[in-house]
Amino acid sequence: MTVSQIRLAVMGCLLIGSLSSSAAHAQLFKPDLVSDGNRWTITFFNDEDPMHSQWATQGICFEPLGSFGTHERYRWWSDTFPDWNGIATKEGDQVVMHGDYARDVGHDGIQWEVVTSSPRNLGAGHWTEWREDGGFGNTIGFGNATLQRVGKCQRTLSEAMFIPLPLDESGKELQSPMGTRTDQVTRQ
């Protein structure tokens, strides 16, 4: 075999490898967060409570922003809690979200994984929420989160900005998407 033939054989192997790698890469994005419905619910469970008490469940809508390297990027907003929105990035089954609420005084970080592959996907992970206080932040909660794809969003981001605050079981307005009362807030 000549040097030229060896080079051609190596280049052919590299091309085949890159094509199969591209096909595998494309599969990392399935399921995405919008194709089978862009509305999900997220439920918070207080991780500090030995019983992992359930707090609020909110609706979240996703809108694709495109691919960024190996990530799919999304804009997200809540259709049940006003002015709660942010950015999400997904790589494979891993989703990382950050966002703000209460005119950007309240903040959320959510890391979760899509754990089923069906039109009614389920997800599970962690949710942290805090408010600005000039120091280390005023922690609302550290918790576990479950997510479920539930359909198609009916409210746009613009419409969702002006919905009223949801009420708790006693009729009091929820001050955070997690649904905690102010006496449950942990000072750091």
Protein Blocks (a to p, Z undefined) as FASTA:
>chain_A
ZZklmmmmmmmmmmmmmmmmmmmmmmmmpccfklnopbdcdddddfklmnlpafdddddd
dddebjehjaccdddddfkbghiacddddehjbccddddeehhlaccddddddfbdcfkb
ccdddddddddehinopafbdcddddddebjcfbdfklmmmgccdddfkopacfbfnopa
fklpccZZ
